[in-house]
Amino acid sequence: MNNSLKTVGIIFLIYIMLLICASSNQAQGGGKIYHPPNDSKKIYGTKKGYTNKQKIIRGDKEVKKYTTCRLSKTVQSKVTGQQACVYRGGNQTFELMYDNNCPKQFKCVYNPGQIEPNIDSVIESLNKIKK
């Protein structure tokens, strides 16, 4: 019986010591923390910029979608006499290109829901801006 009281006393003493150690507010680690000097003009390192993939994920950069635009028609301007090529892509994506040799198709930026461009109205609006 005497031995059991000693073991209970030892366990109780260890329990009290653990409570005292766990309840202390100060950390017992002896590590050192770097604190830069009070000189605010010095810059310690620079931040690394984001990659293109990270910019896209964050929403800082917008990904352009492309579609195949095929030659719809060629039009001669009444005002300037230049030949214009009208291309049509997916979901009413239209492109207008001034060129003597119109390629049959090319990759253009996907911009759905446009109206078909009229070469004379485009030239008239450019002339109004010019004046």
N, CA, C and O atoms as CSV, one atom per row, in Angstrom:
chain,resi,resn,atom,element,x,y,z
A,1,MET,N,N,0.820,-1.187,0.000
A,1,MET,CA,C,0.000,0.000,0.000
A,1,MET,C,C,0.866,1.253,0.000
A,1,MET,O,O,0.511,2.286,-0.569
A,2,ASN,N,N,1.985,1.128,0.643
A,2,ASN,CA,C,2.887,2.241,0.753
A,2,ASN,C,C,3.491,2.599,-0.606
A,2,ASN,O,O,3.700,3.774,-0.909
A,3,ASN,N,N,3.767,1.590,-1.410
A,3,ASN,CA,C,4.319,1.810,-2.756
A,3,ASN,C,C,3.303,2.485,-3.679
A,3,ASN,O,O,3.666,3.328,-4.500
A,4,SER,N,N,2.052,2.116,-3.542
A,4,SER,CA,C,1.027,2.719,-4.395
A,4,SER,C,C,0.836,4.194,-4.079
A,4,SER,O,O,0.543,4.987,-4.974
A,5,LEU,N,N,1.003,4.573,-2.799
A,5,LEU,CA,C,0.911,5.986,-2.441
A,5,LEU,C,C,2.081,6.769,-3.001
A,5,LEU,O,O,1.932,7.924,-3.401
A,6,LYS,N,N,3.235,6.145,-3.028
A,6,LYS,CA,C,4.403,6.818,-3.599
A,6,LYS,C,C,4.225,7.052,-5.103
A,6,LYS,O,O,4.554,8.127,-5.605
A,7,THR,N,N,3.706,6.050,-5.821
A,7,THR,CA,C,3.512,6.210,-7.270
A,7,THR,C,C,2.435,7.243,-7.581
A,7,THR,O,O,2.544,7.992,-8.552
A,8,VAL,N,N,1.392,7.279,-6.749
A,8,VAL,CA,C,0.348,8.285,-6.956
A,8,VAL,C,C,0.921,9.669,-6.682
A,8,VAL,O,O,0.606,10.624,-7.392
A,9,GLY,N,N,1.745,9.781,-5.676
A,9,GLY,CA,C,2.373,11.060,-5.352
A,9,GLY,C,C,3.306,11.525,-6.455
A,9,GLY,O,O,3.339,12.712,-6.777
A,10,ILE,N,N,4.064,10.609,-7.039
A,10,ILE,CA,C,4.980,10.951,-8.128
A,10,ILE,C,C,4.190,11.383,-9.370
A,10,ILE,O,O,4.550,12.356,-10.032
A,11,ILE,N,N,3.128,10.664,-9.675
A,11,ILE,CA,C,2.297,11.018,-10.836
A,11,ILE,C,C,1.658,12.383,-10.619
A,11,ILE,O,O,1.574,13.187,-11.547
A,12,PHE,N,N,1.206,12.647,-9.384
A,12,PHE,CA,C,0.604,13.948,-9.073
A,12,PHE,C,C,1.632,15.065,-9.210
A,12,PHE,O,O,1.309,16.139,-9.718
A,13,LEU,N,N,2.862,14.829,-8.764
A,13,LEU,CA,C,3.931,15.816,-8.863
A,13,LEU,C,C,4.271,16.103,-10.326
A,13,LEU,O,O,4.463,17.261,-10.696
A,14,ILE,N,N,4.345,15.083,-11.146
A,14,ILE,CA,C,4.618,15.267,-12.591
A,14,ILE,C,C,3.479,16.041,-13.247
A,14,ILE,O,O,3.721,16.904,-14.091
A,15,TYR,N,N,2.256,15.742,-12.870
A,15,TYR,CA,C,1.096,16.454,-13.422
A,15,TYR,C,C,1.145,17.937,-13.071
A,15,TYR,O,O,0.854,18.777,-13.922
A,16,ILE,N,N,1.505,18.276,-11.839
A,16,ILE,CA,C,1.610,19.677,-11.404
A,16,ILE,C,C,2.706,20.388,-12.187
A,16,ILE,O,O,2.517,21.532,-12.601
A,17,MET,N,N,3.846,19.737,-12.399
A,17,MET,CA,C,4.967,20.342,-13.130
A,17,MET,C,C,4.574,20.605,-14.591
A,17,MET,O,O,4.927,21.645,-15.148
A,18,LEU,N,N,3.861,19.685,-15.200
A,18,LEU,CA,C,3.414,19.881,-16.589
A,18,LEU,C,C,2.441,21.043,-16.689
A,18,LEU,O,O,2.494,21.806,-17.653
A,19,LEU,N,N,1.564,21.192,-15.725
A,19,LEU,CA,C,0.635,22.322,-15.737
A,19,LEU,C,C,1.368,23.650,-15.606
A,19,LEU,O,O,1.003,24.627,-16.260
A,20,ILE,N,N,2.392,23.694,-14.773
A,20,ILE,CA,C,3.157,24.932,-14.598
A,20,ILE,C,C,3.896,25.279,-15.890
A,20,ILE,O,O,3.914,26.441,-16.294
A,21,CYS,N,N,4.497,24.303,-16.532
A,21,CYS,CA,C,5.237,24.551,-17.781
A,21,CYS,C,C,4.301,24.961,-18.912
A,21,CYS,O,O,4.638,25.843,-19.701
A,22,ALA,N,N,3.144,24.339,-18.999
A,22,ALA,CA,C,2.212,24.620,-20.095
A,22,ALA,C,C,1.530,25.968,-19.927
A,22,ALA,O,O,1.131,26.584,-20.915
A,23,SER,N,N,1.389,26.434,-18.695
A,23,SER,CA,C,0.661,27.682,-18.490
A,23,SER,C,C,1.548,28.913,-18.528
A,23,SER,O,O,1.038,30.022,-18.366
A,24,SER,N,N,2.855,28.774,-18.735
A,24,SER,CA,C,3.727,29.949,-18.797
A,24,SER,C,C,3.468,30.700,-20.095
A,24,SER,O,O,3.219,30.083,-21.131
A,25,ASN,N,N,3.525,32.025,-20.045
A,25,ASN,CA,C,3.208,32.872,-21.198
A,25,ASN,C,C,4.372,33.042,-22.151
A,25,ASN,O,O,4.165,33.368,-23.319
A,26,GLN,N,N,5.569,32.834,-21.690
A,26,GLN,CA,C,6.735,33.106,-22.500
A,26,GLN,C,C,7.215,31.828,-23.172
A,26,GLN,O,O,7.204,30.752,-22.574
A,27,ALA,N,N,7.639,31.964,-24.432
A,27,ALA,CA,C,8.178,30.808,-25.124
A,27,ALA,C,C,9.559,30.490,-24.580
A,27,ALA,O,O,10.307,31.391,-24.200
A,28,GLN,N,N,9.893,29.229,-24.544
A,28,GLN,CA,C,11.160,28.808,-23.971
A,28,GLN,C,C,12.242,28.646,-25.031
A,28,GLN,O,O,13.375,28.303,-24.695
A,29,GLY,N,N,11.924,28.884,-26.304
A,29,GLY,CA,C,12.910,28.746,-27.369
A,29,GLY,C,C,13.926,29.861,-27.295
A,29,GLY,O,O,13.592,30.980,-26.908
A,30,GLY,N,N,15.155,29.576,-27.658
A,30,GLY,CA,C,16.213,30.569,-27.574
A,30,GLY,C,C,16.630,31.077,-28.940
A,30,GLY,O,O,17.761,31.540,-29.095
A,31,GLY,N,N,15.751,31.007,-29.948
A,31,GLY,CA,C,16.113,31.442,-31.286
A,31,GLY,C,C,16.190,32.959,-31.405
A,31,GLY,O,O,15.620,33.687,-30.592
A,32,LYS,N,N,16.914,33.431,-32.442
A,32,LYS,CA,C,17.053,34.863,-32.661
A,32,LYS,C,C,16.237,35.262,-33.875
A,32,LYS,O,O,16.172,34.518,-34.854
A,33,ILE,N,N,15.618,36.424,-33.820
A,33,ILE,CA,C,14.816,36.944,-34.913
A,33,ILE,C,C,15.530,38.147,-35.495
A,33,ILE,O,O,15.990,39.021,-34.759
A,34,TYR,N,N,15.624,38.194,-36.827
A,34,TYR,CA,C,16.280,39.324,-37.493
A,34,TYR,C,C,15.346,40.516,-37.516
A,34,TYR,O,O,14.202,40.416,-37.960
A,35,HIS,N,N,15.837,41.636,-37.038
A,35,HIS,CA,C,15.118,42.901,-37.103
A,35,HIS,C,C,15.983,43.869,-37.900
A,35,HIS,O,O,17.096,44.180,-37.475
A,36,PRO,N,N,15.497,44.361,-39.061
A,36,PRO,CA,C,16.325,45.273,-39.851
A,36,PRO,C,C,16.545,46.577,-39.094
A,36,PRO,O,O,15.760,46.928,-38.213
A,37,PRO,N,N,17.613,47.295,-39.438
A,37,PRO,CA,C,17.860,48.568,-38.770
A,37,PRO,C,C,16.749,49.567,-39.060
A,37,PRO,O,O,15.946,49.362,-39.970
A,38,ASN,N,N,16.704,50.628,-38.301
A,38,ASN,CA,C,15.632,51.612,-38.423
A,38,ASN,C,C,15.757,52.495,-39.655
A,38,ASN,O,O,14.940,53.394,-39.853
A,39,ASP,N,N,16.756,52.257,-40.481
A,39,ASP,CA,C,16.935,53.039,-41.705
A,39,ASP,C,C,15.853,52.634,-42.707
A,39,ASP,O,O,15.923,51.554,-43.294
A,40,SER,N,N,14.856,53.495,-42.901
A,40,SER,CA,C,13.712,53.139,-43.753
A,40,SER,C,C,14.010,53.304,-45.234
A,40,SER,O,O,13.198,52.892,-46.063
A,41,LYS,N,N,15.155,53.896,-45.599
A,41,LYS,CA,C,15.467,54.110,-47.010
A,41,LYS,C,C,15.968,52.836,-47.682
A,41,LYS,O,O,15.863,52.693,-48.900
A,42,LYS,N,N,16.504,51.923,-46.905
A,42,LYS,CA,C,17.028,50.693,-47.482
A,42,LYS,C,C,15.895,49.723,-47.763
A,42,LYS,O,O,14.973,49.566,-46.963
A,43,ILE,N,N,15.986,49.082,-48.909
A,43,ILE,CA,C,14.998,48.077,-49.291
A,43,ILE,C,C,15.697,46.722,-49.260
A,43,ILE,O,O,16.727,46.533,-49.907
A,44,TYR,N,N,15.144,45.801,-48.521
A,44,TYR,CA,C,15.742,44.482,-48.394
A,44,TYR,C,C,15.011,43.514,-49.310
A,44,TYR,O,O,14.016,42.908,-48.913
A,45,GLY,N,N,15.503,43.369,-50.532
A,45,GLY,CA,C,14.916,42.449,-51.491
A,45,GLY,C,C,13.721,43.046,-52.207
A,45,GLY,O,O,13.159,44.048,-51.766
A,46,THR,N,N,13.343,42.438,-53.292
A,46,THR,CA,C,12.183,42.877,-54.058
A,46,THR,C,C,11.248,41.697,-54.252
A,46,THR,O,O,11.662,40.539,-54.190
A,47,LYS,N,N,9.988,42.006,-54.484
A,47,LYS,CA,C,9.019,40.948,-54.727
A,47,LYS,C,C,9.155,40.434,-56.152
A,47,LYS,O,O,9.418,41.194,-57.084
A,48,LYS,N,N,8.976,39.165,-56.296
A,48,LYS,CA,C,9.011,38.547,-57.610
A,48,LYS,C,C,7.652,38.720,-58.264
A,48,LYS,O,O,6.624,38.526,-57.616
A,49,GLY,N,N,7.635,39.079,-59.534
A,49,GLY,CA,C,6.373,39.284,-60.243
A,49,GLY,C,C,5.628,37.982,-60.482
A,49,GLY,O,O,6.201,36.895,-60.403
A,50,TYR,N,N,4.342,38.113,-60.776
A,50,TYR,CA,C,3.517,36.943,-61.053
A,50,TYR,C,C,3.778,36.434,-62.464
A,50,TYR,O,O,4.114,37.218,-63.352
A,51,THR,N,N,3.627,35.136,-62.679
A,51,THR,CA,C,3.732,34.571,-64.016
A,51,THR,C,C,2.436,34.844,-64.778
A,51,THR,O,O,1.435,35.250,-64.188
A,52,ASN,N,N,2.463,34.620,-66.086
A,52,ASN,CA,C,1.264,34.851,-66.899
A,52,ASN,C,C,0.116,33.965,-66.450
A,52,ASN,O,O,-1.029,34.415,-66.404
A,53,LYS,N,N,0.401,32.720,-66.119
A,53,LYS,CA,C,-0.636,31.789,-65.659
A,53,LYS,C,C,-1.258,32.287,-64.352
A,53,LYS,O,O,-2.474,32.215,-64.174
A,54,GLN,N,N,-0.414,32.796,-63.430
A,54,GLN,CA,C,-0.929,33.310,-62.165
A,54,GLN,C,C,-1.766,34.566,-62.387
A,54,GLN,O,O,-2.773,34.766,-61.708
A,55,LYS,N,N,-1.359,35.410,-63.329
A,55,LYS,CA,C,-2.132,36.615,-63.635
A,55,LYS,C,C,-3.505,36.255,-64.184
A,55,LYS,O,O,-4.493,36.915,-63.865
A,56,ILE,N,N,-3.572,35.217,-65.004
A,56,ILE,CA,C,-4.851,34.773,-65.572
A,56,ILE,C,C,-5.744,34.226,-64.459
A,56,ILE,O,O,-6.935,34.532,-64.415
A,57,ILE,N,N,-5.175,33.418,-63.560
A,57,ILE,CA,C,-5.955,32.835,-62.479
A,57,ILE,C,C,-6.465,33.910,-61.530
A,57,ILE,O,O,-7.598,33.830,-61.055
A,58,ARG,N,N,-5.634,34.921,-61.248
A,58,ARG,CA,C,-6.035,36.010,-60.357
A,58,ARG,C,C,-7.068,36.937,-60.992
A,58,ARG,O,O,-7.777,37.653,-60.284
A,59,GLY,N,N,-7.158,36.928,-62.327
A,59,GLY,CA,C,-8.088,37.810,-63.017
A,59,GLY,C,C,-7.458,39.122,-63.434
A,59,GLY,O,O,-8.161,40.035,-63.869
A,60,ASP,N,N,-6.128,39.236,-63.310
A,60,ASP,CA,C,-5.438,40.455,-63.713
A,60,ASP,C,C,-5.264,40.524,-65.231
A,60,ASP,O,O,-5.182,41.614,-65.798
A,61,LYS,N,N,-5.208,39.396,-65.872
A,61,LYS,CA,C,-4.978,39.330,-67.313
A,61,LYS,C,C,-6.100,38.521,-67.948
A,61,LYS,O,O,-6.506,37.479,-67.432
A,62,GLU,N,N,-6.586,39.014,-69.059
A,62,GLU,CA,C,-7.684,38.330,-69.735
A,62,GLU,C,C,-7.139,37.503,-70.895
A,62,GLU,O,O,-6.296,37.969,-71.663
A,63,VAL,N,N,-7.622,36.292,-71.010
A,63,VAL,CA,C,-7.187,35.400,-72.072
A,63,VAL,C,C,-8.029,35.685,-73.308
A,63,VAL,O,O,-9.258,35.682,-73.247
A,64,LYS,N,N,-7.358,35.931,-74.428
A,64,LYS,CA,C,-8.089,36.169,-75.672
A,64,LYS,C,C,-8.492,34.833,-76.287
A,64,LYS,O,O,-7.703,33.889,-76.336
A,65,LYS,N,N,-9.719,34.777,-76.747
A,65,LYS,CA,C,-10.191,33.587,-77.448
A,65,LYS,C,C,-10.160,33.891,-78.940
A,65,LYS,O,O,-10.458,35.008,-79.363
A,66,TYR,N,N,-9.801,32.902,-79.721
A,66,TYR,CA,C,-9.709,33.073,-81.164
A,66,TYR,C,C,-10.675,32.129,-81.865
A,66,TYR,O,O,-11.039,31.075,-81.344
A,67,THR,N,N,-11.074,32.536,-83.050
A,67,THR,CA,C,-11.920,31.714,-83.903
A,67,THR,C,C,-11.408,31.829,-85.325
A,67,THR,O,O,-10.643,32.740,-85.642
A,68,THR,N,N,-11.820,30.920,-86.174
A,68,THR,CA,C,-11.419,30.971,-87.573
A,68,THR,C,C,-12.402,31.854,-88.330
A,68,THR,O,O,-13.598,31.568,-88.374
A,69,CYS,N,N,-11.891,32.925,-88.924
A,69,CYS,CA,C,-12.714,33.820,-89.730
A,69,CYS,C,C,-12.493,33.486,-91.200
A,69,CYS,O,O,-11.362,33.442,-91.682
A,70,ARG,N,N,-13.599,33.251,-91.898
A,70,ARG,CA,C,-13.528,32.903,-93.326
A,70,ARG,C,C,-14.058,34.056,-94.156
A,70,ARG,O,O,-14.934,34.806,-93.723
A,71,LEU,N,N,-13.510,34.185,-95.363
A,71,LEU,CA,C,-13.874,35.280,-96.256
A,71,LEU,C,C,-15.354,35.201,-96.610
A,71,LEU,O,O,-15.824,34.197,-97.145
A,72,SER,N,N,-16.077,36.267,-96.307
A,72,SER,CA,C,-17.500,36.327,-96.586
A,72,SER,C,C,-17.743,37.025,-97.929
A,72,SER,O,O,-18.463,36.523,-98.792
A,73,LYS,N,N,-17.117,38.199,-98.077
A,73,LYS,CA,C,-17.254,38.915,-99.354
A,73,LYS,C,C,-16.164,39.966,-99.455
A,73,LYS,O,O,-15.555,40.361,-98.461
A,74,THR,N,N,-15.935,40.405,-100.684
A,74,THR,CA,C,-15.010,41.510,-100.939
A,74,THR,C,C,-15.821,42.671,-101.484
A,74,THR,O,O,-16.706,42.494,-102.321
A,75,VAL,N,N,-15.498,43.877,-100.988
A,75,VAL,CA,C,-16.272,45.063,-101.348
A,75,VAL,C,C,-15.311,46.148,-101.793
A,75,VAL,O,O,-14.236,46.312,-101.217
A,76,GLN,N,N,-15.697,46.882,-102.814
A,76,GLN,CA,C,-14.919,48.030,-103.296
A,76,GLN,C,C,-15.534,49.290,-102.699
A,76,GLN,O,O,-16.746,49.490,-102.779
A,77,SER,N,N,-14.700,50.140,-102.102
A,77,SER,CA,C,-15.200,51.371,-101.494
A,77,SER,C,C,-15.564,52.379,-102.581
A,77,SER,O,O,-14.838,52.546,-103.561
A,78,LYS,N,N,-16.710,53.053,-102.388
A,78,LYS,CA,C,-17.147,54.073,-103.350
A,78,LYS,C,C,-16.356,55.364,-103.168
A,78,LYS,O,O,-16.168,56.122,-104.120
A,79,VAL,N,N,-15.893,55.612,-101.939
A,79,VAL,CA,C,-15.216,56.873,-101.635
A,79,VAL,C,C,-13.742,56.821,-102.020
A,79,VAL,O,O,-13.264,57.687,-102.753
A,80,THR,N,N,-13.015,55.812,-101.534
A,80,THR,CA,C,-11.570,55.758,-101.751
A,80,THR,C,C,-11.168,54.798,-102.863
A,80,THR,O,O,-10.062,54.919,-103.391
A,81,GLY,N,N,-12.000,53.873,-103.229
A,81,GLY,CA,C,-11.672,52.909,-104.270
A,81,GLY,C,C,-10.852,51.733,-103.758
A,81,GLY,O,O,-10.416,50.904,-104.557
A,82,GLN,N,N,-10.632,51.637,-102.461
A,82,GLN,CA,C,-9.877,50.520,-101.905
A,82,GLN,C,C,-10.748,49.280,-101.790
A,82,GLN,O,O,-11.966,49.361,-101.632
A,83,GLN,N,N,-10.089,48.132,-101.874
A,83,GLN,CA,C,-10.792,46.868,-101.719
A,83,GLN,C,C,-10.781,46.476,-100.239
A,83,GLN,O,O,-9.746,46.548,-99.576
A,84,ALA,N,N,-11.919,46.070,-99.743
A,84,ALA,CA,C,-12.040,45.627,-98.362
A,84,ALA,C,C,-12.517,44.187,-98.343
A,84,ALA,O,O,-13.335,43.777,-99.166
A,85,CYS,N,N,-11.999,43.431,-97.397
A,85,CYS,CA,C,-12.383,42.040,-97.227
A,85,CYS,C,C,-13.202,41.926,-95.945
A,85,CYS,O,O,-12.768,42.375,-94.884
A,86,VAL,N,N,-14.376,41.329,-96.046
A,86,VAL,CA,C,-15.233,41.124,-94.883
A,86,VAL,C,C,-15.173,39.645,-94.524
A,86,VAL,O,O,-15.458,38.780,-95.352
A,87,TYR,N,N,-14.795,39.366,-93.268
A,87,TYR,CA,C,-14.661,37.999,-92.780
A,87,TYR,C,C,-15.704,37.740,-91.711
A,87,TYR,O,O,-16.095,38.637,-90.963
A,88,ARG,N,N,-16.150,36.478,-91.656
A,88,ARG,CA,C,-17.146,36.082,-90.663
A,88,ARG,C,C,-16.628,34.860,-89.901
A,88,ARG,O,O,-16.148,33.893,-90.491
A,89,GLY,N,N,-16.743,34.937,-88.559
A,89,GLY,CA,C,-16.316,33.830,-87.701
A,89,GLY,C,C,-17.489,33.288,-86.919
A,89,GLY,O,O,-18.640,33.530,-87.282
A,90,GLY,N,N,-17.221,32.562,-85.856
A,90,GLY,CA,C,-18.254,31.942,-85.035
A,90,GLY,C,C,-19.082,32.960,-84.264
A,90,GLY,O,O,-18.551,33.962,-83.786
A,91,ASN,N,N,-20.392,32.703,-84.141
A,91,ASN,CA,C,-21.336,33.545,-83.398
A,91,ASN,C,C,-21.318,34.995,-83.862
A,91,ASN,O,O,-21.252,35.911,-83.043
A,92,GLN,N,N,-21.375,35.196,-85.116
A,92,GLN,CA,C,-21.414,36.529,-85.733
A,92,GLN,C,C,-20.228,37.389,-85.314
A,92,GLN,O,O,-20.394,38.529,-84.881
A,93,THR,N,N,-19.040,36.831,-85.448
A,93,THR,CA,C,-17.820,37.607,-85.269
A,93,THR,C,C,-17.412,38.100,-86.646
A,93,THR,O,O,-17.165,37.299,-87.547
A,94,PHE,N,N,-17.341,39.405,-86.813
A,94,PHE,CA,C,-16.989,39.983,-88.108
A,94,PHE,C,C,-15.667,40.720,-88.010
A,94,PHE,O,O,-15.356,41.330,-86.986
A,95,GLU,N,N,-14.890,40.659,-89.086
A,95,GLU,CA,C,-13.632,41.396,-89.213
A,95,GLU,C,C,-13.608,42.064,-90.579
A,95,GLU,O,O,-14.073,41.507,-91.573
A,96,LEU,N,N,-13.053,43.276,-90.602
A,96,LEU,CA,C,-12.932,44.040,-91.837
A,96,LEU,C,C,-11.454,44.315,-92.043
A,96,LEU,O,O,-10.785,44.848,-91.157
A,97,MET,N,N,-10.931,43.940,-93.243
A,97,MET,CA,C,-9.519,44.117,-93.522
A,97,MET,C,C,-9.369,44.751,-94.907
A,97,MET,O,O,-10.004,44.332,-95.874
A,98,TYR,N,N,-8.508,45.776,-94.973
A,98,TYR,CA,C,-8.220,46.417,-96.251
A,98,TYR,C,C,-6.976,45.756,-96.836
A,98,TYR,O,O,-5.884,45.850,-96.275
A,99,ASP,N,N,-7.162,45.081,-97.981
A,99,ASP,CA,C,-6.049,44.374,-98.596
A,99,ASP,C,C,-6.408,44.084,-100.049
A,99,ASP,O,O,-7.572,43.848,-100.374
A,100,ASN,N,N,-5.404,44.102,-100.917
A,100,ASN,CA,C,-5.653,43.768,-102.327
A,100,ASN,C,C,-5.786,42.266,-102.513
A,100,ASN,O,O,-6.572,41.813,-103.346
A,101,ASN,N,N,-5.036,41.495,-101.754
A,101,ASN,CA,C,-5.108,40.034,-101.819
A,101,ASN,C,C,-5.724,39.537,-100.518
A,101,ASN,O,O,-5.071,39.540,-99.474
A,102,CYS,N,N,-6.959,39.119,-100.582
A,102,CYS,CA,C,-7.666,38.673,-99.378
A,102,CYS,C,C,-7.414,37.186,-99.150
A,102,CYS,O,O,-7.744,36.380,-100.020
A,103,PRO,N,N,-6.843,36.794,-98.013
A,103,PRO,CA,C,-6.714,35.358,-97.718
A,103,PRO,C,C,-8.089,34.737,-97.472
A,103,PRO,O,O,-9.022,35.426,-97.060
A,104,LYS,N,N,-8.206,33.454,-97.724
A,104,LYS,CA,C,-9.513,32.799,-97.579
A,104,LYS,C,C,-9.942,32.670,-96.123
A,104,LYS,O,O,-11.137,32.700,-95.829
A,105,GLN,N,N,-8.978,32.526,-95.203
A,105,GLN,CA,C,-9.324,32.432,-93.793
A,105,GLN,C,C,-8.115,32.819,-92.943
A,105,GLN,O,O,-6.975,32.757,-93.404
A,106,PHE,N,N,-8.377,33.218,-91.696
A,106,PHE,CA,C,-7.324,33.504,-90.731
A,106,PHE,C,C,-7.909,33.441,-89.327
A,106,PHE,O,O,-9.127,33.396,-89.154
A,107,LYS,N,N,-7.044,33.440,-88.339
A,107,LYS,CA,C,-7.490,33.415,-86.942
A,107,LYS,C,C,-7.757,34.851,-86.499
A,107,LYS,O,O,-6.888,35.716,-86.609
A,108,CYS,N,N,-8.970,35.095,-85.996
A,108,CYS,CA,C,-9.321,36.424,-85.507
A,108,CYS,C,C,-9.818,36.318,-84.067
A,108,CYS,O,O,-10.173,35.236,-83.598
A,109,VAL,N,N,-9.836,37.444,-83.382
A,109,VAL,CA,C,-10.271,37.480,-81.988
A,109,VAL,C,C,-11.775,37.226,-81.932
A,109,VAL,O,O,-12.545,37.849,-82.664
A,110,TYR,N,N,-12.187,36.310,-81.063
A,110,TYR,CA,C,-13.593,35.936,-80.909
A,110,TYR,C,C,-14.341,37.075,-80.220
A,110,TYR,O,O,-14.047,37.419,-79.075
A,111,ASN,N,N,-15.302,37.651,-80.920
A,111,ASN,CA,C,-16.097,38.761,-80.397
A,111,ASN,C,C,-17.533,38.563,-80.882
A,111,ASN,O,O,-17.900,39.112,-81.920
A,112,PRO,N,N,-18.356,37.795,-80.163
A,112,PRO,CA,C,-19.682,37.415,-80.665
A,112,PRO,C,C,-20.677,38.561,-80.643
A,112,PRO,O,O,-20.536,39.514,-79.876
A,113,GLY,N,N,-21.686,38.451,-81.499
A,113,GLY,CA,C,-22.826,39.371,-81.501
A,113,GLY,C,C,-22.575,40.694,-82.186
A,113,GLY,O,O,-23.196,41.690,-81.814
A,114,GLN,N,N,-21.707,40.750,-83.154
A,114,GLN,CA,C,-21.453,41.992,-83.883
A,114,GLN,C,C,-22.396,42.106,-85.069
A,114,GLN,O,O,-23.025,41.135,-85.489
A,115,ILE,N,N,-22.475,43.325,-85.596
A,115,ILE,CA,C,-23.217,43.510,-86.848
A,115,ILE,C,C,-22.203,43.547,-87.984
A,115,ILE,O,O,-21.036,43.886,-87.785
A,116,GLU,N,N,-22.667,43.196,-89.169
A,116,GLU,CA,C,-21.764,43.149,-90.319
A,116,GLU,C,C,-21.292,44.556,-90.683
A,116,GLU,O,O,-22.115,45.457,-90.841
A,117,PRO,N,N,-19.979,44.758,-90.819
A,117,PRO,CA,C,-19.471,46.098,-91.096
A,117,PRO,C,C,-19.765,46.530,-92.531
A,117,PRO,O,O,-19.783,45.718,-93.456
A,118,ASN,N,N,-19.994,47.830,-92.687
A,118,ASN,CA,C,-20.206,48.429,-93.988
A,118,ASN,C,C,-19.016,49.341,-94.252
A,118,ASN,O,O,-18.745,50.240,-93.456
A,119,ILE,N,N,-18.310,49.130,-95.337
A,119,ILE,CA,C,-17.068,49.845,-95.592
A,119,ILE,C,C,-17.283,51.347,-95.737
A,119,ILE,O,O,-16.472,52.133,-95.249
A,120,ASP,N,N,-18.351,51.752,-96.392
A,120,ASP,CA,C,-18.588,53.184,-96.598
A,120,ASP,C,C,-18.920,53.896,-95.287
A,120,ASP,O,O,-18.481,55.026,-95.073
A,121,SER,N,N,-19.686,53.253,-94.411
A,121,SER,CA,C,-19.987,53.876,-93.122
A,121,SER,C,C,-18.727,53.989,-92.263
A,121,SER,O,O,-18.573,54.954,-91.515
A,122,VAL,N,N,-17.830,53.013,-92.366
A,122,VAL,CA,C,-16.571,53.068,-91.618
A,122,VAL,C,C,-15.718,54.227,-92.112
A,122,VAL,O,O,-15.140,54.956,-91.306
A,123,ILE,N,N,-15.631,54.405,-93.416
A,123,ILE,CA,C,-14.821,55.492,-93.978
A,123,ILE,C,C,-15.428,56.842,-93.658
A,123,ILE,O,O,-14.699,57.791,-93.367
A,124,GLU,N,N,-16.758,56.950,-93.706
A,124,GLU,CA,C,-17.408,58.205,-93.348
A,124,GLU,C,C,-17.158,58.571,-91.887
A,124,GLU,O,O,-16.921,59.738,-91.575
A,125,SER,N,N,-17.207,57.585,-90.990
A,125,SER,CA,C,-16.950,57.873,-89.579
A,125,SER,C,C,-15.498,58.280,-89.350
A,125,SER,O,O,-15.209,59.122,-88.500
A,126,LEU,N,N,-14.587,57.680,-90.112
A,126,LEU,CA,C,-13.167,58.073,-90.004
A,126,LEU,C,C,-12.970,59.493,-90.528
A,126,LEU,O,O,-12.189,60.253,-89.955
A,127,ASN,N,N,-13.650,59.858,-91.588
A,127,ASN,CA,C,-13.538,61.218,-92.119
A,127,ASN,C,C,-14.123,62.243,-91.142
A,127,ASN,O,O,-13.601,63.352,-91.033
A,128,LYS,N,N,-15.197,61.889,-90.432
A,128,LYS,CA,C,-15.768,62.794,-89.436
A,128,LYS,C,C,-14.808,63.029,-88.267
A,128,LYS,O,O,-14.705,64.139,-87.747
A,129,ILE,N,N,-14.115,61.973,-87.869
A,129,ILE,CA,C,-13.143,62.092,-86.788
A,129,ILE,C,C,-11.967,62.959,-87.227
A,129,ILE,O,O,-11.415,63.726,-86.439
A,130,LYS,N,N,-11.599,62.823,-88.489
A,130,LYS,CA,C,-10.458,63.555,-89.040
A,130,LYS,C,C,-10.735,65.056,-89.062
A,130,LYS,O,O,-9.825,65.857,-88.849
A,131,LYS,N,N,-11.998,65.447,-89.321
A,131,LYS,CA,C,-12.350,66.868,-89.412
A,131,LYS,C,C,-12.491,67.485,-88.110
A,131,LYS,O,O,-12.785,68.677,-88.020
